[in-house]
Each structure stands twice: as structure tokens, then as C-alpha cells.
Amino acid sequence: MGGKAKDAAVKDGIHSIQIGIQSYALDNNDTYPPAVANSSVLVDSQGTPYIDQRPKSPFTNVPMKDSTAQGDYTYSTPASDTFCLVGHTSNGVDT
């Protein structure tokens, strides 16, 4: 898989995580999940995940995690009503 395809896969994986984060916020009074490294906080009150399966990093072929390695992401919550999700691509970052 070429660099552009891997970067596109990171963007797609980040989009999946973004949808899960936004779904979590809708169910939790518009409050985003806390930024806890390598956490599985994206679950509802019954423990059902908002993302069926964490996307795999095209660079390592393991589930994407909260790290700055290529193909992973970083997530932060500057305020309870905002979040920042960054996907780490081969030539920089995409938010």
C-alpha cells in the first residue's frame, strides 16, 4: 500500500473515531469523553462500544491507539464542549 493510500486510510479511521466521539457526546448531554490515553471510554452505559472495532493503522496493521506514531491519533478535550482529534499521517498530521 502506497503512502497516499495509507494516509487516506488514517483519515478514514479518524473519521470513524470522530463519529463515535460525537455519538458519545449526543448521549451524554453534549459532553465529550475525557482524554485518557489508550482508554476505551467510547462505550454507552451498558458497555456497548460506539465504534464497532477500532480501525487498524495502515502503517502497523494493529488497532489505532492514542499515540503520535504514524497511523495513530491523539485526542484531547480543551473544554467539555469541544474536542481535538488528530490523525498522524506519513507527512504530518490531519485533524
BADOFI-509798 format. One record per residue (C-alpha): residue number from 1; chain; z, y, x. Coordinates in steps of 0.001 Angstrom, whole numbers, plus 500000, padded with zeros to 6 digits. Layout:
% BADOFI-509798
<NUM, "A", <Z, Y, X>>
...
***
This chain:
% BADOFI-509798
<1, "A", <500000, 500000, 500000>>
<2, "A", <498961, 503354, 501446>>
<3, "A", <501136, 506433, 501879>>
<4, "A", <499802, 508223, 498800>>
<5, "A", <500337, 505139, 496632>>
<6, "A", <503900, 504724, 497942>>
<7, "A", <504653, 508393, 497271>>
<8, "A", <503233, 508057, 493755>>
<9, "A", <505491, 505016, 493211>>
<10, "A", <508531, 507076, 494308>>
<11, "A", <507574, 509807, 491815>>
<12, "A", <507216, 507206, 489066>>
<13, "A", <510588, 505666, 489928>>
<14, "A", <512256, 509073, 489912>>
<15, "A", <510719, 509733, 486504>>
<16, "A", <512281, 506515, 485170>>
<17, "A", <515682, 507535, 486526>>
<18, "A", <515229, 511042, 485089>>
<19, "A", <514621, 509613, 481611>>
<20, "A", <517800, 507527, 481942>>
<21, "A", <519831, 510573, 483018>>
<22, "A", <518515, 512654, 480148>>
<23, "A", <519215, 509855, 477647>>
<24, "A", <522760, 509591, 479003>>
<25, "A", <523233, 513355, 478507>>
<26, "A", <521993, 513173, 474915>>
<27, "A", <524603, 510537, 474136>>
<28, "A", <527382, 512402, 475986>>
<29, "A", <527460, 515903, 474490>>
<30, "A", <524759, 517215, 476853>>
<31, "A", <526853, 516382, 479909>>
<32, "A", <525059, 514703, 482788>>
<33, "A", <526587, 511713, 484569>>
<34, "A", <528703, 512514, 487619>>
<35, "A", <527065, 512366, 491038>>
<36, "A", <528675, 509268, 492538>>
<37, "A", <526767, 507635, 495392>>
<38, "A", <525399, 504183, 494581>>
<39, "A", <527073, 504243, 491186>>
<40, "A", <525910, 502553, 488016>>
<41, "A", <527172, 505329, 485739>>
<42, "A", <523992, 505244, 483677>>
<43, "A", <525441, 502909, 481058>>
<44, "A", <526439, 503555, 477458>>
<45, "A", <529902, 502928, 476013>>
<46, "A", <529079, 499208, 475607>>
<47, "A", <527915, 498916, 479228>>
<48, "A", <524215, 498766, 478353>>
<49, "A", <522140, 500447, 481074>>
<50, "A", <519944, 503438, 480233>>
<51, "A", <517449, 502162, 482829>>
<52, "A", <516482, 498519, 482328>>
<53, "A", <516102, 497924, 486034>>
<54, "A", <516343, 500327, 488947>>
<55, "A", <512857, 500946, 490314>>
<56, "A", <512135, 499458, 493723>>
<57, "A", <511431, 501644, 496714>>
<58, "A", <507833, 501043, 497822>>
<59, "A", <508973, 501564, 501423>>
<60, "A", <511679, 498865, 501427>>
<61, "A", <510925, 496819, 498272>>
<62, "A", <514615, 496919, 497289>>
<63, "A", <516051, 498881, 494349>>
<64, "A", <516066, 502620, 494916>>
<65, "A", <519509, 503963, 495732>>
<66, "A", <521200, 507295, 496215>>
<67, "A", <520229, 507953, 499839>>
<68, "A", <517863, 510152, 501804>>
<69, "A", <515821, 507209, 503113>>
<70, "A", <512126, 507128, 502229>>
<71, "A", <511637, 505815, 498712>>
<72, "A", <515200, 506512, 497619>>
<73, "A", <516605, 509521, 495800>>
<74, "A", <519514, 511928, 495808>>
<75, "A", <521226, 513079, 492651>>
<76, "A", <523620, 515969, 492215>>
<77, "A", <525176, 517846, 489328>>
<78, "A", <525601, 521510, 490284>>
<79, "A", <527108, 522066, 486811>>
<80, "A", <527875, 519778, 483881>>
<81, "A", <524768, 521026, 482055>>
<82, "A", <522309, 520682, 484974>>
<83, "A", <521252, 518040, 487442>>
<84, "A", <519065, 517801, 490520>>
<85, "A", <517174, 514593, 491225>>
<86, "A", <515182, 514394, 494453>>
<87, "A", <512787, 511608, 495437>>
<88, "A", <512326, 511153, 499187>>
<89, "A", <508649, 510594, 499941>>
<90, "A", <506885, 509926, 503239>>
<91, "A", <506240, 513590, 503958>>
<92, "A", <509158, 515422, 502403>>
<93, "A", <510796, 515496, 499012>>
<94, "A", <509745, 515877, 495399>>
<95, "A", <512127, 516987, 492697>>
***
